[in-house]
């Protein structure tokens, strides 16, 4: 691994992009003994459209402030086109508001964001109805996938630990697929402003999420000079977006979405602890 050829790295990108397999079991274990999570009061499950409708002006301010912060502080940030700005429009339908929210975050228009839990493998849920993976994920799960889902009903009381741990796996369910201009079916008119996919094969859907789940922050000047496109990653953007929305949700009495957005943010933090997500060539001497 000391001299990993760039061509081999590019070929491996689709596999490396999904290297964790399933984040939720380790999140259950990581937080089950943390009093702030395990001892938190149950929250009421809430459809996304209810949160968006109730807090539309505050969400608009939050997303605009996040974009301004990103333009100033995130190196290599791809500015969000102004046409994607989320603006309050009380008269529009819930479906239109939801679509506008996804565009403003620059998430896949196929993102499910359903009401669900991923079952803790150590504590199988036999009280809630099973939910087909297609209702939760836009990505077809492999035969060996370990995710098992159950449905939540609006207003149903649910443990914050379960919400947080379930959401920790959710960004791998298609939220970041095919967002670059050269991806098949990429958003257009307007585009999302990310430009062409910086590395990996743009024709391979699962690989298209890699720049949102990786961050090569410590490769050194030599590597960055030879492969500058690898510096164009967006995991930190996702952490800022979801983290800010979690704070807003908690502050405005939407605790379910506070925990859920927190889990979405944690996914990207966890990804950056995976060697092949944090280094283009773990163990290699790339020079500084």
VEXDREN-2710 file (C-alpha; in Angstrom, 1 decimal):
% VEXDREN-2710
k/r/px/py/pz
1/UNK/0.0/0.0/0.0
2/UNK/3.0/2.3/0.1
3/UNK/2.6/3.3/-3.6
4/UNK/-1.0/2.9/-4.5
5/UNK/-1.5/3.7/-8.2
6/UNK/-4.1/6.4/-8.8
7/UNK/-5.8/4.2/-11.4
8/UNK/-6.3/1.5/-8.7
9/UNK/-7.7/4.0/-6.3
10/UNK/-10.2/5.2/-8.8
11/UNK/-11.3/1.7/-9.5
12/UNK/-11.8/1.0/-5.8
13/UNK/-13.9/4.2/-5.2
14/UNK/-17.3/2.5/-5.5
15/UNK/-16.4/-0.1/-2.9
16/UNK/-14.6/2.4/-0.6
17/UNK/-17.6/4.8/-0.6
18/UNK/-19.7/2.2/1.2
19/UNK/-16.9/0.7/3.3
20/UNK/-18.7/0.8/6.7
21/UNK/-21.6/-1.3/5.5
22/UNK/-23.9/-0.3/8.4
23/UNK/-23.3/2.6/10.8
24/UNK/-26.3/2.0/13.1
25/UNK/-25.2/-1.0/15.2
26/UNK/-22.0/0.8/16.3
27/UNK/-24.1/3.9/17.1
28/UNK/-26.4/2.0/19.3
29/UNK/-23.4/0.6/21.2
30/UNK/-21.6/4.0/21.3
31/UNK/-24.5/5.9/22.8
32/UNK/-26.4/3.4/24.8
33/UNK/-24.3/4.2/27.9
34/UNK/-24.2/8.0/27.4
35/UNK/-26.8/9.4/29.8
36/UNK/-27.5/12.5/27.6
37/UNK/-28.8/10.1/24.9
38/UNK/-29.9/6.9/26.7
39/UNK/-31.6/8.9/29.4
40/UNK/-33.3/11.4/27.2
41/UNK/-37.1/11.6/27.2
42/UNK/-39.0/9.9/24.4
43/UNK/-39.8/12.2/21.5
44/UNK/-42.8/12.2/19.1
45/UNK/-42.1/11.0/15.6
46/UNK/-42.8/13.8/13.1
47/UNK/-43.0/13.8/9.3
48/UNK/-40.4/16.0/7.7
49/UNK/-43.1/18.1/6.0
50/UNK/-44.6/19.1/9.4
51/UNK/-41.2/20.4/10.6
52/UNK/-40.7/22.3/7.3
53/UNK/-44.2/23.8/7.4
54/UNK/-43.9/24.9/11.0
55/UNK/-40.5/26.4/10.8
56/UNK/-40.2/27.5/7.2
57/UNK/-38.9/31.1/7.9
58/UNK/-36.4/29.9/10.5
59/UNK/-35.2/27.1/8.2
60/UNK/-34.7/29.6/5.4
61/UNK/-32.6/31.8/7.7
62/UNK/-30.5/28.9/8.9
63/UNK/-29.8/27.6/5.4
64/UNK/-28.8/31.0/4.1
65/UNK/-26.5/31.6/7.1
66/UNK/-24.9/28.2/6.6
67/UNK/-24.2/28.9/2.9
68/UNK/-22.6/32.3/3.8
69/UNK/-20.5/30.5/6.4
70/UNK/-19.4/27.8/4.0
71/UNK/-18.4/30.3/1.3
72/UNK/-16.2/32.1/3.8
73/UNK/-14.7/29.1/5.7
74/UNK/-14.8/25.9/3.7
75/UNK/-11.8/25.5/1.4
76/UNK/-12.9/24.6/-2.1
77/UNK/-16.6/25.1/-1.3
78/UNK/-18.8/24.9/-4.4
79/UNK/-21.2/27.8/-4.0
80/UNK/-24.9/27.0/-4.0
81/UNK/-26.6/28.6/-7.0
82/UNK/-28.9/31.4/-5.8
83/UNK/-31.8/29.8/-7.7
84/UNK/-31.7/27.0/-5.1
85/UNK/-32.1/29.3/-2.1
86/UNK/-34.9/28.1/0.3
87/UNK/-37.4/30.9/0.7
88/UNK/-40.6/31.0/2.7
89/UNK/-43.7/30.4/0.6
90/UNK/-46.7/29.6/2.9
91/UNK/-49.1/29.0/0.0
92/UNK/-47.1/26.1/-1.6
93/UNK/-47.9/22.5/-1.1
94/UNK/-46.0/20.2/1.3
95/UNK/-44.6/18.3/-1.6
96/UNK/-43.2/21.5/-3.2
97/UNK/-41.8/22.7/0.1
98/UNK/-40.1/19.4/0.7
99/UNK/-38.6/19.4/-2.8
100/UNK/-37.4/23.0/-2.3
101/UNK/-35.7/21.9/1.0
102/UNK/-33.9/19.1/-0.7
103/UNK/-32.7/21.4/-3.5
104/UNK/-31.5/24.0/-1.0
105/UNK/-29.4/21.3/0.8
106/UNK/-28.4/19.9/-2.5
107/UNK/-29.6/16.4/-1.6
108/UNK/-30.9/13.9/-4.1
109/UNK/-34.5/14.5/-5.1
110/UNK/-35.0/10.8/-4.5
111/UNK/-34.1/11.0/-0.8
112/UNK/-36.8/9.1/1.2
113/UNK/-36.5/10.6/4.7
114/UNK/-39.3/8.4/5.8
115/UNK/-40.5/7.8/9.3
116/UNK/-38.7/4.6/10.3
117/UNK/-36.2/3.0/12.7
118/UNK/-33.4/0.6/12.0
119/UNK/-33.8/-2.2/14.5
120/UNK/-31.0/-2.7/17.1
121/UNK/-29.7/-6.2/16.3
122/UNK/-29.4/-6.8/20.1
123/UNK/-33.0/-5.8/20.8
124/UNK/-35.3/-6.9/18.0
125/UNK/-38.4/-4.8/17.7
126/UNK/-41.5/-7.1/17.5
127/UNK/-44.1/-4.4/18.2
128/UNK/-43.8/-2.2/15.1
129/UNK/-44.6/-3.3/11.5
130/UNK/-41.7/-4.2/9.3
131/UNK/-40.9/-1.7/6.6
132/UNK/-39.5/-2.6/3.2
133/UNK/-36.0/-1.2/2.5
134/UNK/-37.3/0.5/-0.6
135/UNK/-39.4/2.8/1.6
136/UNK/-36.4/4.0/3.4
137/UNK/-33.5/3.9/0.9
138/UNK/-33.2/4.8/-2.8
139/UNK/-30.3/2.4/-3.0
140/UNK/-31.0/-1.3/-3.5
141/UNK/-29.4/-3.1/-0.5
142/UNK/-27.3/-6.2/-1.2
143/UNK/-28.4/-9.7/-0.2
144/UNK/-26.0/-9.6/2.7
145/UNK/-27.3/-6.3/4.1
146/UNK/-27.9/-6.3/7.8
147/UNK/-30.4/-3.4/8.0
148/UNK/-33.8/-4.2/9.2
149/UNK/-36.4/-1.5/9.3
150/UNK/-39.7/-0.9/11.1
151/UNK/-42.3/1.9/10.5
152/UNK/-43.0/4.8/12.8
153/UNK/-46.4/6.5/12.9
154/UNK/-46.7/10.3/13.2
155/UNK/-46.9/11.3/16.9
156/UNK/-45.6/7.9/18.1
157/UNK/-43.3/8.1/21.1
158/UNK/-39.8/6.8/20.3
159/UNK/-36.5/6.7/22.2
160/UNK/-33.9/9.3/21.1
161/UNK/-31.2/6.6/21.0
162/UNK/-33.1/4.7/18.4
163/UNK/-33.7/7.9/16.3
164/UNK/-30.0/8.9/16.5
165/UNK/-28.6/5.4/15.8
166/UNK/-31.0/4.9/12.9
167/UNK/-30.1/8.2/11.2
168/UNK/-26.4/7.5/11.6
169/UNK/-26.7/5.1/8.6
170/UNK/-29.2/7.1/6.5
171/UNK/-26.8/9.2/4.3
172/UNK/-25.9/5.9/2.6
173/UNK/-29.5/5.5/1.5
174/UNK/-29.0/7.6/-1.7
175/UNK/-29.0/11.1/-0.2
176/UNK/-25.8/12.0/-2.1
177/UNK/-26.1/10.0/-5.3
178/UNK/-25.7/11.6/-8.7
179/UNK/-25.4/15.2/-7.7
180/UNK/-22.5/16.2/-10.0
181/UNK/-23.0/17.7/-13.4
182/UNK/-21.5/14.6/-15.2
183/UNK/-23.5/12.0/-13.3
184/UNK/-26.4/10.3/-15.1
185/UNK/-29.7/12.0/-14.1
186/UNK/-27.9/14.8/-12.2
187/UNK/-30.2/17.8/-11.2
188/UNK/-30.3/20.4/-13.9
189/UNK/-32.0/23.7/-14.7
190/UNK/-30.4/24.7/-12.4
191/UNK/-27.6/22.3/-11.6
192/UNK/-26.5/21.9/-8.0
193/UNK/-23.3/23.8/-8.7
194/UNK/-20.9/21.0/-7.6
195/UNK/-19.4/20.8/-11.1
196/UNK/-18.0/17.5/-12.4
197/UNK/-17.3/14.6/-10.0
198/UNK/-13.8/15.3/-8.7
199/UNK/-12.7/11.6/-8.5
200/UNK/-14.1/8.2/-9.2
201/UNK/-16.2/7.0/-12.2
202/UNK/-19.1/9.4/-12.6
203/UNK/-21.1/6.7/-14.4
204/UNK/-21.1/4.5/-11.2
205/UNK/-23.9/5.7/-9.0
206/UNK/-22.7/4.5/-5.6
207/UNK/-19.2/6.0/-6.3
208/UNK/-20.8/9.4/-6.9
209/UNK/-21.5/9.8/-3.2
210/UNK/-17.8/9.4/-2.3
211/UNK/-16.8/13.1/-2.3
212/UNK/-19.5/13.7/0.3
213/UNK/-18.3/10.9/2.5
214/UNK/-14.6/11.4/2.3
215/UNK/-12.1/14.1/3.3
216/UNK/-8.4/14.1/2.4
217/UNK/-7.3/16.9/4.6
218/UNK/-3.7/15.7/5.4
219/UNK/-2.2/14.4/2.2
220/UNK/0.4/17.1/1.9
221/UNK/1.5/19.6/-0.7
222/UNK/3.0/17.0/-3.1
223/UNK/-0.1/15.0/-3.3
224/UNK/-2.4/18.0/-3.6
225/UNK/-0.2/19.3/-6.4
226/UNK/-0.3/16.0/-8.3
227/UNK/-4.0/15.3/-7.7
228/UNK/-5.8/18.6/-6.8
229/UNK/-9.2/17.2/-7.5
230/UNK/-9.0/15.0/-4.4
231/UNK/-9.2/18.2/-2.3
232/UNK/-12.7/18.8/-3.5
233/UNK/-14.7/16.9/-0.9
234/UNK/-17.9/17.9/0.9
235/UNK/-18.2/15.8/4.1
236/UNK/-17.6/18.9/6.2
237/UNK/-20.4/20.8/4.4
238/UNK/-22.8/18.0/5.3
239/UNK/-21.8/18.0/9.0
240/UNK/-22.4/21.8/9.1
241/UNK/-25.8/21.5/7.3
242/UNK/-27.2/18.7/9.4
243/UNK/-25.7/20.0/12.6
244/UNK/-27.2/23.4/12.2
245/UNK/-30.6/22.0/11.4
246/UNK/-30.4/19.7/14.5
247/UNK/-29.8/22.8/16.7
248/UNK/-32.7/24.6/15.1
249/UNK/-35.0/21.6/15.5
250/UNK/-34.2/21.3/19.2
251/UNK/-34.5/25.0/19.8
252/UNK/-38.0/25.2/18.2
253/UNK/-39.5/22.1/19.9
254/UNK/-39.0/19.6/17.1
255/UNK/-36.9/17.1/19.2
256/UNK/-37.4/14.2/16.8
257/UNK/-35.7/16.1/14.0
258/UNK/-33.1/17.3/16.4
259/UNK/-32.0/13.8/17.0
260/UNK/-32.4/12.7/13.4
261/UNK/-30.4/15.6/11.9
262/UNK/-27.7/14.9/14.6
263/UNK/-27.5/11.3/13.4
264/UNK/-27.2/12.4/9.8
265/UNK/-24.3/14.7/10.8
266/UNK/-22.6/11.9/12.8
267/UNK/-22.6/9.7/9.7
268/UNK/-20.2/12.0/7.9
269/UNK/-18.0/12.4/11.1
270/UNK/-17.8/8.6/11.4
271/UNK/-16.9/8.2/7.7
272/UNK/-13.9/10.4/8.3
273/UNK/-12.6/7.9/11.0
274/UNK/-12.5/5.2/8.3
275/UNK/-8.9/5.0/6.8
276/UNK/-10.0/4.9/3.2
277/UNK/-12.3/7.8/3.7
278/UNK/-9.7/10.0/5.3
279/UNK/-6.7/9.2/3.2
280/UNK/-6.3/8.6/-0.5
281/UNK/-3.7/6.0/0.2
282/UNK/-3.5/4.8/3.8
283/UNK/0.0/3.8/4.8
284/UNK/1.6/5.4/1.7
285/UNK/4.4/7.9/1.8
286/UNK/3.0/10.8/-0.2
287/UNK/5.4/13.5/0.8
288/UNK/4.8/17.0/2.2
END
